[in-house]
Amino acid sequence: MDYSEFKEHFSILSDTRQARKSTYNFFEVMFQVVTAMLCGMKTWDEIEGFGEENLTWFRKFSDYSSGVPSHDTLARIVGLIDPDEFSLCFVRWCNDIRREKSLVTHHVAIDGKSLKGTYDYSKNKCLTHMVNAYSVDTGLVLGQLKTDEKSNEITLIPQILKLIQVEDRVISLDAMGCQRAIAEDIVLRGGDYLMSVKDNQPRLHALFQSHFGSSGKSIPEWLF
């Protein structure tokens, strides 16, 4: 892991703390948090413990003259960061590593997930939904966008396709992504698609059922 490249990719993050009141270096904190999470740490206590246990290793990359922050300080610093800025930095950093390591992606899965930690019991729904472009071959997230409503995933899919390479890749989507405009966009950009067909496209669904049944009928060429 190259610390200088990490700093370069995350340099757009805004550190809104007052410099004279800041004990810990911003990029050292971010490096600790991201590294800990990549190693499976999920809570602030775990991230704090990971930093303390691996402080010697962290000092190979930077001074860490003040040591590592407490779990409360970690949460406070990260809580000041713009999540969209962080997402952009993280995805670009991962993609740079992917290119550097010559990790090839043939299959990209695009899917939406509701963040259970954002569930609002008064409204009986999750407040945040993420649409991810995930490399099945490498296990890396190639792109990620946020929406407040699950129904808005359809409008985010064309946007997330603009963030990734489509050419020579298979793009798979669930039934919500089964839209003519999305399929056309993928083909125009040199990719192939694999879409789930359900009742949200009743005519197409009925056509598939009639031609994939036991009758042995062939699929009409115009369908493609």
N, C-alpha and C positions, 0 to 999 in steps of 0.2 A: 504494500500500500504506500503510495506516494503522498506525503503530507502537503507538499507544495502544490500538487495538482488538486488536492482536496480543497485547499484554501482558494485556489483560483476559481474552481467551480462554484464554491459557496460564497464568493466575494460579494455577490449582489444582495445578500441578506443584510437587513438593516439592524444594527445594534443600537437600540434606543436608550440604553442605560447612560447615566451620567458618568463620564470617564473617571472623574476624580473619586467617585464612590464605588467603582468597580474593582473588585479584588481579583477576579478570574478573567483570563484572556478568552474572548468570545469564541475564537476559532478552536482553541483547546477544548472548550466546553462542547462545541458542536462535534468535534472529532471524537470525543469520549462518548457522547450520546449515540451518534450514528454507528460507531464501532460496536458498542455494547448491544444495540438493537440488532445489528447484523449477526451477533453471536447468540441471539436468543433471549436477551434480557427484555423484560416487558414492563416492569414497574420502576419508579424512580429509586426505590430502595435498592433494587437489583442493579440498576445502572451506577449508583453510587458505589456499591460493593465491588462491582466489576472494575471501576476506576481505581479503587484503593488496592485491589489485588494485583492489578496490572500496571501500576504506576511506573515501575521501572521500564516496562515496555513502551509506555506512552512517552517517556522522557527520551527515547531514541529519536523521536520525531520533533519534539518541542520542549521548552524548558519546564513547563508545569511547575514554576517556582512557588506557586501558592498551593500546590497539591491539587486535589480534585474537590469540587463543591459537594455540599450535603444534598440530600434528596430534595429538600425544600428549595434550595437555591437553583438546582437543576430545573425543577418544574417552573420556577419563576422566570428564569432566563429563556427557556424554550417557549413559555407561554407568551412572551413578547414578540415572537417571530411571526411574520405573515405566512400562513400555511401554504398559500399559493406560490409564494416565492420559494419556500423550502421545497415544495414538490417539484418545481421547475429545476432547481439546483440538483436535487437528488437524481432525477431522471436523466439529466444531461451527464452527470458524473457516471452513472451506471452505464449509459450508452458509450461513453468515452472508454471505459474499462472494457466493455464488450468489443469495441473496435480494436483496441490495443491488444487484446488477447485473441483476436481473430475468432471470436465466438459467433458461429453462424446460426441464423434464425431462419427456419423454413415455415414454421407454423406460429401464427399469432392469434391468441384467443382474446376476444373482446367481450367483456362481461361487466355487469353492474353488481355492486354489493352494497347493502345497507349496513352502516356502522352501528352495531348494537349498543355501543357506549353512548350514542346520541339519542336513544329512545326517550320520547316524551310521553309519559303515561297520561298526562292531561289531554293530549291530542291523539293518543293511541297510535303513534307512528314514529319512525326514525326520522330525525331532522336532517341527516346528512347521508347522501348516497354517492358512491364513487364509481366511475366508469374507468376500467383499467384495460390497457393493452399489454398482454402478458406473453412473453416468449416461452412457448412450451419447451423449446429445445434447451434454453440456457437457464430458465427459472428466473429471469430478470423482468421487471416491469419496465416496458419501453415508453409508456405514456400513461398519464392519469389525470382525470378531470373530476370536479366536484359539482353536484347538483343538490338542490333542496328537495326535489320531488322525483320519485322513481319514474314517473311518467315522462320526465324530461330526458331520460336516457337516449331516446331516439334522436333528439336534437344534438346531443353531445357526441354521438358516434361519428358523424362526418368531421367534427372538429378534431377528435382524437386520431382519426385516420390521417389528418394533415400533419400530425406530429411524428409519424413513423414512416419507415420505408415500406411500401406495399408491393413494389415490383418483385416478381419471382417468389412471392410468399403466398401461403394459404391463410386467409383470414376467416376464422370461425366465429359465428355469432349465435346467440340464442334467438328465440322466436321474436322478441321485441325488435331485434335488428334486421328482421326479414322484411326489407323494404326495397322496392325497385330502384330508387335513387341511390341507395347505399351500394347495391350490387353493381349498378352501372359505374359508380365512382371507382370501385375496386378494379373492375375490368379495364376501365380507361387508363388506370395507373399501372397496368401490367400484372395485376395479381389475380388470384383465384379465390373463390369464396365457398364456404360451407355453412349453410344456414339451417336452423331448425324451423320447421313449418308446422304451425299450430292453428287454432281457430281464430287467431287475430287476422289471418288471411284466409277467410272461409272458402273462397273460390279455388285458390291454389291448393289449400288443404284437401278439399274434396277431389280435385284433379289427381293429386298424388295418391290418395286412397284408392281411387278407381283404377289407376294404372300400375300400382304396386301390389294389388291384391292377388288373389289366386287365379285370376283370369289369364295372366300371362301376357297382357297387352304391353306393347312397347310405349315408351314415353314419346310424345310428339316432339319433333325437332324444334318447333317454334317456341317451346317452353324455355329453351336456352338461348 
